[in-house]
Amino acid sequence: MSHLQATGDGASTLLLDTDERKTLFATLDSFRVAHFNVTHRRRQNFYALPPAEWQLLSAPPFNFLSTLEHVDDAIDANADIAAEILKIGLESFGLKSDSDVDRSHWHGQAQASDLDKARYTIRQFYRDWSSEGAAERRASYGPVLQDIAVAFAHLSDKEGITVLVPGAGKQGYNVEGNELSYHQLIASKWILNHSDKAEQYTLFPFASDFSNVVSRADQLKSVKIPDVHVATALANSPGWGEKCAFERMNMTAGDFTELYSDPKNKEIFEAVVTVFFLDTAQSVIKYIQTVHHCLKLGGIWSNNGPLLWHWTSQAEKAAKNLYDDQSTGRMNQGSIELSVEEILKLVGSMGFEVDNQGIKDEAPTPSGRVLDKGERQYGLDAIELTLDDILSA
């Protein structure tokens, strides 16, 4: 974990090691260029069609060139959001956007994978920060929030309950979030701390998607973000004596297993909540060990999410490369993909008692979208195996 304080001269980035600095600069640059030339290649491919074909598709009722113009306008709106995130990212790490010296460090650093992450991060605002994403939030976060509510229902005062959340929090508890990705950290800081009002920005979450589209109206659908102005919501949230709502939330940046397996974090949380998290593990055993380490005796771990094992697609690349494509700068240490049954047996063998479990065959998706199992982007995601378990230490 790196503790960073912006100094205004870029000095804070010197606190990062070489690989982490490289990852940060690639992240910053990706928000700058992620929305450049998205339709340029499609126009080239379109005009490469036989004249009779592209002329047919240029005319009503298809008007494909007009569609590309509308997509350009939508992407420009998303680029405005990316520019706001970039501004906050630069300020957070003491870099000046108008400094040629600073720009020389991070301009041109983004790779294709970084651009994909930037676009995906911005698209996630649809699920987490628009009124249209409320149903997906309920499906994703509702089960674990209910678990926590039931577990501590006997307590009238939640002041002493601390919850670790690599994900979303719950009003009324002391909540500590954790995140590794610079894309997610910088975007989260922007939406949480730097919006002036609810529904301030217009987002076109599907503008760049040309596959599995039911209609162009679906592709060009817009939403307003954020649906809730965080500062106002927290200001109106009841505090505990002298402890206001702002003080009940904090965020740590760094690798989950490294931070929370530290001796100082032993048995400090009453609850750990994980949503769409287990399958990000390179080693799920380390994740389980870390949860067990930081939970108090008798604490609960509530999990909801699929097993889409993020490292599977990187296995071949990781075998050839020491580092995983700048995404974390961490050394490849092997990986494993387990089934739901194996996960349940594993947690049972590592000091947890499984109190409740369920496997769901459902995957909420945006209205009007037809998505193949391997391409679902939101909700409970792509496969039939979805955990909804309460794991009691």
DRENDO-1510 file (C-alpha; in Angstrom, 1 decimal, always signed):
<recs>
REC; n; res; u; v; w
REC; 1; MET; +0.0; +0.0; +0.0 .
REC; 2; SER; +1.3; +3.5; -0.9 .
REC; 3; HIS; +0.3; +6.5; +1.2 .
REC; 4; LEU; +0.1; +9.4; -1.2 .
REC; 5; GLN; -0.3; +13.1; -0.6 .
REC; 6; ALA; -0.6; +15.5; -3.5 .
REC; 7; THR; +2.1; +18.2; -3.3 .
REC; 8; GLY; +1.3; +20.1; -6.5 .
REC; 9; ASP; +4.7; +19.3; -8.1 .
REC; 10; GLY; +4.3; +15.6; -8.9 .
REC; 11; ALA; +6.5; +14.7; -6.0 .
REC; 12; SER; +3.8; +12.3; -4.5 .
REC; 13; THR; +4.3; +9.9; -7.4 .
REC; 14; LEU; +7.9; +9.5; -6.3 .
REC; 15; LEU; +6.5; +7.5; -3.3 .
REC; 16; LEU; +5.5; +4.8; -5.8 .
REC; 17; ASP; +7.9; +2.1; -7.0 .
REC; 18; THR; +8.8; +1.9; -10.7 .
REC; 19; ASP; +6.1; -0.6; -11.6 .
REC; 20; GLU; +3.4; +1.1; -9.6 .
REC; 21; ARG; +4.2; +4.4; -11.1 .
REC; 22; LYS; +4.1; +2.9; -14.6 .
REC; 23; THR; +0.7; +1.5; -13.8 .
REC; 24; LEU; -0.6; +4.8; -12.5 .
REC; 25; PHE; +0.7; +6.7; -15.6 .
REC; 26; ALA; -1.0; +4.2; -17.9 .
REC; 27; THR; -4.2; +4.6; -16.0 .
REC; 28; LEU; -4.2; +8.4; -16.2 .
REC; 29; ASP; -3.4; +8.4; -19.9 .
REC; 30; SER; -6.2; +5.9; -20.5 .
REC; 31; PHE; -8.8; +8.3; -19.3 .
REC; 32; ARG; -7.3; +10.9; -21.7 .
REC; 33; VAL; -7.5; +8.8; -24.8 .
REC; 34; ALA; -10.0; +6.0; -24.2 .
REC; 35; HIS; -12.7; +7.7; -26.3 .
REC; 36; PHE; -10.4; +8.8; -29.2 .
REC; 37; ASN; -11.3; +7.5; -32.7 .
REC; 38; VAL; -13.8; +4.9; -31.5 .
REC; 39; THR; -15.8; +5.1; -34.8 .
REC; 40; HIS; -12.9; +5.9; -37.2 .
REC; 41; ARG; -12.1; +2.2; -37.8 .
REC; 42; ARG; -15.8; +1.4; -38.4 .
REC; 43; ARG; -16.1; +4.2; -41.0 .
REC; 44; GLN; -13.0; +2.8; -42.7 .
REC; 45; ASN; -14.5; -0.8; -42.7 .
REC; 46; PHE; -17.8; +0.5; -43.8 .
REC; 47; TYR; -16.4; +2.2; -46.9 .
REC; 48; ALA; -14.4; -0.9; -47.6 .
REC; 49; LEU; -17.6; -2.7; -48.4 .
REC; 50; PRO; -18.7; -3.0; -52.0 .
REC; 51; PRO; -20.2; +0.3; -53.1 .
REC; 52; ALA; -23.7; -1.2; -53.6 .
REC; 53; GLU; -23.6; -2.5; -50.0 .
REC; 54; TRP; -22.4; +0.7; -48.2 .
REC; 55; GLN; -24.8; +2.8; -50.3 .
REC; 56; LEU; -27.7; +0.6; -49.3 .
REC; 57; LEU; -26.8; +0.9; -45.6 .
REC; 58; SER; -26.3; +4.6; -45.8 .
REC; 59; ALA; -29.9; +5.2; -47.0 .
REC; 60; PRO; -33.1; +4.9; -44.9 .
REC; 61; PRO; -34.1; +2.9; -43.0 .
REC; 62; PHE; -30.6; +2.0; -41.9 .
REC; 63; ASN; -28.8; +5.4; -42.0 .
REC; 64; PHE; -25.6; +3.8; -40.7 .
REC; 65; LEU; -23.4; +6.9; -41.2 .
REC; 66; SER; -25.9; +8.9; -39.2 .
REC; 67; THR; -25.7; +6.3; -36.5 .
REC; 68; LEU; -22.0; +6.8; -36.3 .
REC; 69; GLU; -22.5; +10.5; -36.0 .
REC; 70; HIS; -24.9; +10.0; -33.0 .
REC; 71; VAL; -22.4; +7.6; -31.5 .
REC; 72; ASP; -19.7; +10.2; -31.8 .
REC; 73; ASP; -21.8; +12.7; -29.9 .
REC; 74; ALA; -22.5; +10.1; -27.2 .
REC; 75; ILE; -18.8; +9.2; -26.9 .
REC; 76; ASP; -18.0; +12.9; -26.6 .
REC; 77; ALA; -20.3; +13.1; -23.5 .
REC; 78; ASN; -18.5; +10.1; -22.0 .
REC; 79; ALA; -15.1; +11.7; -22.8 .
REC; 80; ASP; -16.2; +14.7; -20.8 .
REC; 81; ILE; -16.7; +12.4; -17.8 .
REC; 82; ALA; -13.3; +10.8; -18.5 .
REC; 83; ALA; -11.7; +14.3; -18.6 .
REC; 84; GLU; -13.2; +15.1; -15.1 .
REC; 85; ILE; -11.9; +11.9; -13.7 .
REC; 86; LEU; -8.4; +12.6; -15.3 .
REC; 87; LYS; -8.4; +16.0; -13.7 .
REC; 88; ILE; -9.0; +14.6; -10.2 .
REC; 89; GLY; -6.5; +11.8; -10.8 .
REC; 90; LEU; -3.8; +14.3; -11.7 .
REC; 91; GLU; -4.5; +16.5; -8.8 .
REC; 92; SER; -4.5; +13.5; -6.4 .
REC; 93; PHE; -1.0; +12.6; -7.4 .
REC; 94; GLY; +0.4; +16.1; -7.5 .
REC; 95; LEU; +0.6; +16.3; -11.3 .
REC; 96; LYS; -0.2; +19.4; -13.3 .
REC; 97; SER; -2.2; +19.0; -16.6 .
REC; 98; ASP; -0.5; +22.1; -18.0 .
REC; 99; SER; +3.0; +21.1; -17.1 .
REC; 100; ASP; +5.1; +19.8; -20.1 .
REC; 101; VAL; +7.4; +18.0; -17.6 .
REC; 102; ASP; +4.5; +16.2; -15.9 .
REC; 103; ARG; +2.9; +15.3; -19.2 .
REC; 104; SER; +6.1; +13.8; -20.4 .
REC; 105; HIS; +5.7; +11.2; -17.7 .
REC; 106; TRP; +2.2; +10.0; -18.4 .
REC; 107; HIS; +1.3; +10.9; -21.9 .
REC; 108; GLY; +1.4; +8.0; -24.3 .
REC; 109; GLN; +1.6; +5.3; -21.6 .
REC; 110; ALA; -1.8; +3.6; -22.0 .
REC; 111; GLN; -2.0; +0.3; -23.7 .
REC; 112; ALA; -5.1; -1.2; -25.3 .
REC; 113; SER; -6.0; -3.1; -22.1 .
REC; 114; ASP; -5.8; +0.2; -20.2 .
REC; 115; LEU; -8.2; +1.8; -22.6 .
REC; 116; ASP; -10.7; -1.1; -22.1 .
REC; 117; LYS; -10.5; -0.6; -18.4 .
REC; 118; ALA; -11.1; +3.1; -18.6 .
REC; 119; ARG; -14.2; +2.6; -20.8 .
REC; 120; TYR; -15.5; -0.3; -18.6 .
REC; 121; THR; -14.9; +1.8; -15.4 .
REC; 122; ILE; -17.0; +4.7; -16.8 .
REC; 123; ARG; -19.7; +2.3; -18.0 .
REC; 124; GLN; -20.0; +0.9; -14.5 .
REC; 125; PHE; -21.5; +4.2; -13.4 .
REC; 126; TYR; -24.6; +2.9; -15.1 .
REC; 127; ARG; -25.0; +0.1; -12.6 .
REC; 128; ASP; -23.8; +1.8; -9.5 .
REC; 129; TRP; -24.7; +5.5; -9.9 .
REC; 130; SER; -27.9; +5.8; -12.0 .
REC; 131; SER; -31.5; +5.3; -11.1 .
REC; 132; GLU; -31.8; +2.8; -14.0 .
REC; 133; GLY; -29.2; +0.6; -12.4 .
REC; 134; ALA; -31.2; +0.3; -9.1 .
REC; 135; ALA; -32.6; -3.2; -10.0 .
REC; 136; GLU; -29.1; -4.5; -10.7 .
REC; 137; ARG; -27.8; -3.0; -7.5 .
REC; 138; ARG; -30.5; -4.7; -5.5 .
REC; 139; ALA; -29.7; -8.1; -7.1 .
REC; 140; SER; -26.0; -7.6; -6.6 .
REC; 141; TYR; -25.8; -5.9; -3.2 .
REC; 142; GLY; -29.2; -6.7; -1.7 .
REC; 143; PRO; -28.4; -10.2; -0.5 .
REC; 144; VAL; -25.3; -9.3; +1.4 .
REC; 145; LEU; -26.9; -6.2; +2.9 .
REC; 146; GLN; -29.8; -8.3; +4.1 .
REC; 147; ASP; -27.3; -10.8; +5.7 .
REC; 148; ILE; -25.6; -8.0; +7.6 .
REC; 149; ALA; -28.9; -6.5; +8.7 .
REC; 150; VAL; -30.1; -9.9; +10.0 .
REC; 151; ALA; -26.8; -10.7; +11.7 .
REC; 152; PHE; -26.8; -7.5; +13.7 .
REC; 153; ALA; -30.5; -7.0; +14.1 .
REC; 154; HIS; -30.3; -7.6; +17.9 .
REC; 155; LEU; -28.1; -4.5; +18.3 .
REC; 156; SER; -30.0; -1.1; +18.5 .
REC; 157; ASP; -26.7; +0.8; +18.2 .
REC; 158; LYS; -24.4; -0.2; +15.3 .
REC; 159; GLU; -21.6; +2.2; +16.3 .
REC; 160; GLY; -19.3; -0.6; +17.4 .
REC; 161; ILE; -19.8; -2.7; +14.2 .
REC; 162; THR; -17.0; -2.4; +11.7 .
REC; 163; VAL; -17.4; -3.8; +8.2 .
REC; 164; LEU; -14.7; -4.4; +5.6 .
REC; 165; VAL; -16.1; -4.1; +2.1 .
REC; 166; PRO; -14.1; -4.6; -1.1 .
REC; 167; GLY; -17.2; -3.2; -2.7 .
REC; 168; ALA; -20.3; -1.4; -1.4 .
REC; 169; GLY; -21.1; -0.2; +2.2 .
REC; 170; LYS; -24.1; -0.1; +4.4 .
REC; 171; GLN; -25.6; +2.9; +6.2 .
REC; 172; GLY; -25.4; +2.7; +10.0 .
REC; 173; TYR; -22.1; +0.8; +10.3 .
REC; 174; ASN; -18.4; +1.8; +10.3 .
REC; 175; VAL; -17.4; +0.8; +6.8 .
REC; 176; GLU; -13.9; +0.4; +5.3 .
REC; 177; GLY; -13.6; -0.2; +1.6 .
REC; 178; ASN; -10.6; -1.6; -0.2 .
REC; 179; GLU; -9.6; -1.4; -3.9 .
REC; 180; LEU; -6.5; -2.2; -5.9 .
REC; 181; SER; -7.3; -0.8; -9.3 .
REC; 182; TYR; -6.2; +2.8; -10.0 .
REC; 183; HIS; -9.0; +3.1; -12.5 .
REC; 184; GLN; -11.6; +2.2; -9.8 .
REC; 185; LEU; -9.9; +4.3; -7.1 .
REC; 186; ILE; -9.7; +7.5; -9.1 .
REC; 187; ALA; -13.2; +7.1; -10.6 .
REC; 188; SER; -14.6; +6.4; -7.2 .
REC; 189; LYS; -12.9; +9.5; -5.7 .
REC; 190; TRP; -14.4; +11.6; -8.4 .
REC; 191; ILE; -18.0; +10.4; -8.1 .
REC; 192; LEU; -17.9; +10.4; -4.3 .
REC; 193; ASN; -16.2; +13.7; -3.6 .
REC; 194; HIS; -16.4; +15.9; -6.7 .
REC; 195; SER; -19.9; +16.0; -8.0 .
REC; 196; ASP; -21.9; +19.1; -7.2 .
REC; 197; LYS; -25.4; +17.7; -7.4 .
REC; 198; ALA; -27.5; +14.7; -8.3 .
REC; 199; GLU; -27.8; +13.9; -12.0 .
REC; 200; GLN; -25.1; +16.3; -12.9 .
REC; 201; TYR; -23.6; +14.3; -15.8 .
REC; 202; THR; -25.1; +12.5; -18.8 .
REC; 203; LEU; -23.6; +9.1; -19.5 .
REC; 204; PHE; -24.1; +6.9; -22.6 .
REC; 205; PRO; -23.1; +3.5; -21.1 .
REC; 206; PHE; -23.6; +1.4; -24.3 .
REC; 207; ALA; -22.4; +3.9; -26.9 .
REC; 208; SER; -19.3; +2.0; -27.8 .
REC; 209; ASP; -21.1; -1.4; -28.0 .
REC; 210; PHE; -21.9; -2.6; -31.5 .
REC; 211; SER; -22.4; -6.3; -30.7 .
REC; 212; ASN; -25.6; -7.9; -29.4 .
REC; 213; VAL; -27.5; -4.7; -29.8 .
REC; 214; VAL; -31.3; -4.9; -30.1 .
REC; 215; SER; -31.8; -1.4; -31.5 .
REC; 216; ARG; -29.8; +1.8; -32.0 .
REC; 217; ALA; -32.1; +3.4; -29.4 .
REC; 218; ASP; -30.7; +0.9; -26.8 .
REC; 219; GLN; -27.1; +1.6; -27.9 .
REC; 220; LEU; -27.6; +5.3; -27.6 .
REC; 221; LYS; -29.6; +5.2; -24.3 .
REC; 222; SER; -28.4; +7.9; -21.8 .
REC; 223; VAL; -28.7; +8.0; -18.1 .
REC; 224; LYS; -28.0; +10.7; -15.5 .
REC; 225; ILE; -25.3; +10.3; -12.9 .
REC; 226; PRO; -25.0; +10.3; -9.9 .
REC; 227; ASP; -28.5; +9.5; -8.9 .
REC; 228; VAL; -27.6; +10.4; -5.3 .
REC; 229; HIS; -25.4; +13.4; -4.3 .
REC; 230; VAL; -23.1; +11.7; -1.8 .
REC; 231; ALA; -22.2; +14.8; +0.3 .
REC; 232; THR; -25.9; +15.7; +0.7 .
REC; 233; ALA; -26.8; +12.1; +1.6 .
REC; 234; LEU; -24.1; +11.8; +4.2 .
REC; 235; ALA; -24.9; +15.3; +5.6 .
REC; 236; ASN; -28.4; +14.1; +6.2 .
REC; 237; SER; -27.4; +10.8; +7.6 .
REC; 238; PRO; -27.6; +10.6; +11.4 .
REC; 239; GLY; -24.3; +10.5; +13.3 .
REC; 240; TRP; -23.4; +9.0; +16.6 .
REC; 241; GLY; -22.7; +11.7; +19.1 .
REC; 242; GLU; -19.7; +13.6; +17.8 .
REC; 243; LYS; -19.1; +11.1; +15.0 .
REC; 244; CYS; -20.6; +12.3; +11.8 .
REC; 245; ALA; -21.5; +10.1; +8.8 .
REC; 246; PHE; -18.4; +11.1; +6.9 .
REC; 247; GLU; -16.2; +9.6; +9.6 .
REC; 248; ARG; -18.0; +6.2; +9.3 .
REC; 249; MET; -16.5; +5.7; +5.8 .
REC; 250; ASN; -13.0; +5.3; +4.6 .
REC; 251; MET; -11.1; +3.7; +1.8 .
REC; 252; THR; -7.8; +1.9; +1.6 .
REC; 253; ALA; -5.7; +1.5; -1.6 .
REC; 254; GLY; -3.7; -1.6; -2.2 .
REC; 255; ASP; -3.7; -5.4; -2.5 .
REC; 256; PHE; -6.4; -7.0; -0.3 .
REC; 257; THR; -4.3; -9.9; +0.8 .
REC; 258; GLU; -1.2; -7.9; +1.5 .
REC; 259; LEU; -3.0; -5.2; +3.5 .
REC; 260; TYR; -5.4; -7.3; +5.6 .
REC; 261; SER; -3.1; -10.2; +6.3 .
REC; 262; ASP; -0.9; -7.7; +8.2 .
REC; 263; PRO; -0.7; -8.5; +12.0 .
REC; 264; LYS; -2.1; -5.0; +12.8 .
REC; 265; ASN; -5.3; -6.1; +11.0 .
REC; 266; LYS; -5.8; -9.3; +12.9 .
REC; 267; GLU; -9.4; -9.8; +14.2 .
REC; 268; ILE; -10.5; -6.2; +13.8 .
REC; 269; PHE; -13.8; -6.5; +11.8 .
REC; 270; GLU; -17.2; -7.8; +12.8 .
REC; 271; ALA; -18.1; -8.5; +9.2 .
REC; 272; VAL; -16.5; -8.8; +5.8 .
REC; 273; VAL; -18.7; -8.3; +2.7 .
REC; 274; THR; -17.6; -9.3; -0.8 .
REC; 275; VAL; -19.6; -8.7; -4.0 .
REC; 276; PHE; -18.2; -9.8; -7.4 .
REC; 277; PHE; -14.9; -10.3; -5.6 .
REC; 278; LEU; -13.9; -13.9; -5.1 .
REC; 279; ASP; -13.3; -14.6; -8.8 .
REC; 280; THR; -10.8; -11.8; -8.9 .
REC; 281; ALA; -8.4; -13.9; -6.8 .
REC; 282; GLN; -5.3; -15.2; -8.3 .
REC; 283; SER; -5.2; -17.5; -5.3 .
REC; 284; VAL; -8.6; -17.9; -3.7 .
REC; 285; ILE; -7.0; -19.7; -0.8 .
REC; 286; LYS; -5.1; -16.4; +0.1 .
REC; 287; TYR; -8.4; -14.5; -0.1 .
REC; 288; ILE; -10.1; -16.9; +2.3 .
REC; 289; GLN; -7.1; -16.9; +4.7 .
REC; 290; THR; -7.1; -13.1; +4.7 .
REC; 291; VAL; -10.8; -12.8; +5.4 .
REC; 292; HIS; -10.4; -15.3; +8.3 .
REC; 293; HIS; -7.4; -13.3; +9.6 .
REC; 294; CYS; -9.1; -10.0; +9.8 .
REC; 295; LEU; -12.5; -11.2; +11.1 .
REC; 296; LYS; -13.2; -11.3; +14.8 .
REC; 297; LEU; -14.1; -14.6; +16.3 .
REC; 298; GLY; -17.8; -15.1; +15.6 .
REC; 299; GLY; -17.8; -12.5; +12.9 .
REC; 300; ILE; -19.6; -13.1; +9.6 .
REC; 301; TRP; -18.5; -13.1; +5.9 .
REC; 302; SER; -21.3; -12.5; +3.4 .
REC; 303; ASN; -20.5; -13.1; -0.3 .
REC; 304; ASN; -22.5; -12.7; -3.5 .
REC; 305; GLY; -21.2; -13.1; -7.0 .
REC; 306; PRO; -20.2; -15.5; -9.8 .
REC; 307; LEU; -17.1; -17.5; -10.4 .
REC; 308; LEU; -15.8; -16.0; -13.6 .
REC; 309; TRP; -12.1; -16.3; -12.5 .
REC; 310; HIS; -10.5; -13.2; -14.0 .
REC; 311; TRP; -7.1; -14.8; -14.3 .
REC; 312; THR; -8.2; -17.6; -16.6 .
REC; 313; SER; -7.9; -15.5; -19.8 .
REC; 314; GLN; -4.4; -14.3; -18.6 .
REC; 315; ALA; -3.0; -17.8; -17.9 .
REC; 316; GLU; -1.2; -18.2; -21.2 .
REC; 317; LYS; +0.1; -14.6; -21.1 .
REC; 318; ALA; +1.2; -14.9; -17.5 .
REC; 319; ALA; +3.2; -18.0; -18.3 .
REC; 320; LYS; +5.2; -15.9; -20.8 .
REC; 321; ASN; +5.4; -12.7; -18.8 .
REC; 322; LEU; +6.6; -12.0; -15.3 .
REC; 323; TYR; +4.0; -9.3; -14.8 .
REC; 324; ASP; +0.3; -9.2; -15.6 .
REC; 325; ASP; +0.2; -6.6; -18.3 .
REC; 326; GLN; +0.7; -3.6; -16.0 .
REC; 327; SER; -2.8; -4.2; -14.4 .
REC; 328; THR; -1.2; -4.5; -10.9 .
REC; 329; GLY; +2.5; -4.8; -11.4 .
REC; 330; ARG; +2.4; -7.9; -9.3 .
REC; 331; MET; +4.5; -10.9; -10.0 .
REC; 332; ASN; +2.8; -14.0; -11.5 .
REC; 333; GLN; +2.3; -16.5; -8.7 .
REC; 334; GLY; +0.1; -19.1; -10.3 .
REC; 335; SER; -3.7; -19.3; -10.2 .
REC; 336; ILE; -6.5; -21.8; -9.8 .
REC; 337; GLU; -10.2; -22.0; -10.8 .
REC; 338; LEU; -12.5; -23.8; -8.4 .
REC; 339; SER; -16.1; -24.8; -8.6 .
REC; 340; VAL; -18.8; -23.6; -6.2 .
REC; 341; GLU; -18.8; -27.0; -4.4 .
REC; 342; GLU; -15.1; -26.8; -4.1 .
REC; 343; ILE; -15.2; -23.3; -2.7 .
REC; 344; LEU; -17.8; -24.3; -0.1 .
REC; 345; LYS; -15.6; -27.3; +1.0 .
REC; 346; LEU; -12.6; -25.1; +1.1 .
REC; 347; VAL; -14.0; -22.4; +3.4 .
REC; 348; GLY; -15.4; -25.2; +5.6 .
REC; 349; SER; -11.9; -26.6; +5.9 .
REC; 350; MET; -10.3; -23.2; +6.7 .
REC; 351; GLY; -12.2; -22.3; +9.9 .
REC; 352; PHE; -15.6; -21.2; +8.6 .
REC; 353; GLU; -19.0; -22.6; +9.3 .
REC; 354; VAL; -21.4; -22.3; +6.3 .
REC; 355; ASP; -24.7; -21.1; +7.8 .
REC; 356; ASN; -26.6; -20.4; +4.6 .
REC; 357; GLN; -26.0; -21.0; +0.9 .
REC; 358; GLY; -27.7; -20.7; -2.4 .
REC; 359; ILE; -27.0; -21.1; -6.1 .
REC; 360; LYS; -28.9; -18.8; -8.4 .
REC; 361; ASP; -29.5; -19.2; -12.1 .
REC; 362; GLU; -30.2; -15.6; -13.0 .
REC; 363; ALA; -28.4; -12.7; -14.6 .
REC; 364; PRO; -30.1; -9.3; -14.6 .
REC; 365; THR; -29.1; -7.3; -17.7 .
REC; 366; PRO; -29.9; -3.8; -18.9 .
REC; 367; SER; -33.3; -3.4; -20.4 .
REC; 368; GLY; -33.5; -4.1; -24.1 .
REC; 369; ARG; -30.2; -5.9; -24.2 .
REC; 370; VAL; -29.6; -9.4; -25.6 .
REC; 371; LEU; -26.3; -10.6; -24.2 .
REC; 372; ASP; -24.6; -13.9; -24.5 .
REC; 373; LYS; -23.5; -15.6; -21.4 .
REC; 374; GLY; -19.8; -14.8; -21.9 .
REC; 375; GLU; -20.6; -11.2; -22.6 .
REC; 376; ARG; -22.9; -10.1; -19.8 .
REC; 377; GLN; -21.5; -7.0; -18.3 .
REC; 378; TYR; -23.6; -6.2; -15.2 .
REC; 379; GLY; -25.8; -7.7; -12.5 .
REC; 380; LEU; -25.0; -11.3; -11.4 .
REC; 381; ASP; -23.0; -11.8; -14.6 .
REC; 382; ALA; -22.3; -14.5; -16.9 .
REC; 383; ILE; -22.8; -18.0; -15.6 .
REC; 384; GLU; -25.3; -20.1; -13.6 .
REC; 385; LEU; -23.0; -20.5; -10.6 .
REC; 386; THR; -23.7; -17.6; -8.3 .
REC; 387; LEU; -22.9; -17.8; -4.6 .
REC; 388; ASP; -25.1; -16.2; -2.0 .
REC; 389; ASP; -23.6; -17.5; +1.3 .
REC; 390; ILE; -23.2; -16.4; +4.9 .
REC; 391; LEU; -19.9; -17.7; +6.1 .
REC; 392; SER; -19.6; -17.5; +9.9 .
REC; 393; ALA; -16.1; -17.6; +11.4 .
</recs>
